[in-house]
């Protein structure tokens, strides 16, 4: 659906512009990381990308960020290639992180002047975000698991310097990817990284869950763009950048 500008009670379509290179998306996102995702920037295109060597290959991380609330790392990758598997690549990066925890802690300590130890980081809350102008149906369908620590955001640029970061929501949530996949990397990561659901904090059939469902329904009636996200300790609600 196109975006319109209201002028003299008439709708005028706003034309979409193209990102010509992946680097443009990365630099713009990094400069506004707190506004867009509520994250703290550690390293990326703006100050030399961080890399680790794992499984006999170098993993160059486009943007390394930190969630101050969860005390966890977030890896952000920018993609224009429609052929990549977000599942395979996402879990490969998470695996590289979990196998090189000391390197990631050293990176944030040196870049941000922190004094963290490995035990200070909540590795269970680690996640990967893919940002792209467009995802294929195959890539969208790939995130239909209830415990997937991988998130997709489509970024669209329009005339008049307008930009939109749109989270791609799963069409439906099936069972755990750890119960389906026989891939060793996925199996190892799912043992250490956990994505919490509303049912984990508020089991179905309880009075608290019924109250929560009513509150959530009311909030969405007021603003259907609200995003509900479940953490280990609470369920948060926000708009982009909050």
N, C-alpha and C positions, 0 to 999 in steps of 0.2 A: 504494500500500500504506500503510495507516494506521500510525502510531507507537503503541506500547503501553508502558504502565508496569507493571512487575512488582510485585505486592503479594500477599503470602501465597501465592506460587506460582501466582497467577492473573494473566492479562493483562487490563489495563484500557485501553481505547482513550483516547488523548489527543486532545482535540478541537482542530481547527484554528481559529484566529482570523483575522479579516480586517484587512488594512491599509486603513484608510478613505481615506487620502490618500497620494499619491506622496511627499509631503514627509516623512512618517513614516519611510519606508524610507530615504530619503536621509540624514536626520539621524542615524539609528541606524548606518548603514553608515559615514558619515564619522567618527563618534566611535570606531569600532572598525576603521578601515581597515587598520591594521597587523595586527590579529588575524585578520581575515577574508581579506585578499588579500596581506598582507605588503608593503604599499605605504605610502609617505609621503604624508600629506595636504598639499596645497598650497592649494587654494581650493574653495569651494562654498557650500552653504546656510549653513554655520556662520560664514562671514566674507565674504560677498558673492561671488556667482558671477562667474567670469571670462568675458569674451566677446571675440570678434574679428569684424570685418566682412569678409565674403568673398562674392564673386559677388552683390554688391548686397543682401546680407541679413546680419543679425546672428546669429552662432552663440553662443548662451549654453550654456556647458558646465556641466552639473549638478555634477560633481565632477572636478577636475583633480588627478591623483596622479602620483607619481614612483616609478619602480622604481630603488632605489639600487644594486642589483646590476648591472642592465643599463644604467644611466644613460640611461633613456628615459622619456618621458611616457606616461601611461595616462589615457584619457578614460573616465569612467564615466557612463552615462545610466540613468535609472530610468523604467520604462515600465509604465503600466497600459492603454495603448491597444493593442489587439490588431491594429489595422489597419496599423500602421507597418511599413515594410520595413527590417529590421535591416541589410541589405546596403547599400541606398541611403543610409540615414542614417549608418551607420558610416563608409562611404567619404567621405561629404560632410564629416564632422568631421575625418577624417584629412587630407583635401585642404586644409581650412582651416588645419590645424596646419602642414602642410608649406609652405604659401604664406605663413605668418606666423610663421616660426621665431623671429624676434627678439622678438616679443611674448610667446611662451611662455617664452623664456629670461629676459626681463625679469620676468615674473610670478613665477617660482620664485626669482629673485635677490632681489626685493623682499619676497616673503612669508616666505622661509626664510633670508634673509641669506646666500645663496650668492654666488659670484662666477664663475658659469659663462659661457662663450662658446658660440656656436652649435656650434663644432667639438668641444666637450666632450660634447655630447649624441649618443647613438646613435639617430639618427632612423630607422634601418632597423628597430629593435625597437619602434617605436610601435605601440600597439594600443588597441582600444575594447572596453569591457565593458558589456553591457546587463544590468541587474538588474530583474526583474519577478516578481510573484507567479505569473504563468503565461504561457507562450509558446504560440502556436498551432502546429499541425503545419506550416503553411506557413513560419513563422519558424524552426522547428527544422530543417526540410529545407534552408533557405537557407544553412546553415553547412556543408554537405557538400562543402567544397573543401579540398584538402590544404594550401593556403597562405593561409588566410584570417586576417587579423589582428583578427578580431572574435569575441568570446566571450560566451556566454549563461549567466546564473546565475539559477535560480529560487529565490526566497526565500519560505519558509513560516514563519508565526508560529503557535505553539501555546500552549495554556493552560500555566500554571505557568512562564511566561516562557521557554519554549523556542523557539529559532529555528534554521532550517536554511538554509544557502546551498548549493544543489546545482548543480554545473556540468553543463550540458547537453552531452553528447558527441555528435559527429556519428554518424548511423546508419552512414555509410560515407564514405570520402573519394574524390572523383572527381578529375579533372584540375584544373589551375590555373584560377582564375577569370579570370586575365588572358588565357588562351588562348580563353576562351569569350565573355566580355563585350566588346562593342564600345563600351561607355560610356567617354567620354573621361576622366571623373573616375577611374573604376576603373583604366583603363589607366595614367594618370599616377601614381597612388598605388602600384600594384604595381611600377612601375619603381624606386621608392625604398624601399618598405617590404617586408621579406622575413620570412616565417615559416619557420623552419628545421625540418627533419624528422629523425627518427632516421637515415634513409638518408643525409642530408647529412654526418653526423658518423661514422656507422658503416655503410659500404656493405654490402649483402646479399652473402652468400657468403664473407665474411672471417672469420677466426678470432675477431677481436675482437667481431664482431657476434653470432656464435654464443654466445660467453661472456656477452655482454650479455643476449641473449634468455633464457638459462638463469637468470641472476641476476634478471631482471625477473619471470620466471615464479615463482621462489621467493618473491620479495617479495610478489607479489600473492596467493600462497597464504596467506601470513601475514596479510595485510591487503588485501582487494580494494578498499578505499576510497582507496588511495594514488593520487596523481596524478603522472604522468610528464610533464615539460615540457622541450622541447628549446630551447636558446638557441644563439647563434652559436658559443659555445665549449665548452659542456658539456650533458649531459642531467641534469636534476635530478629528484628525487623528493621529494614532500612531502605533508602533509595540510593541510587548510584552515587557514590562518593561520600556517603554518610558513615 
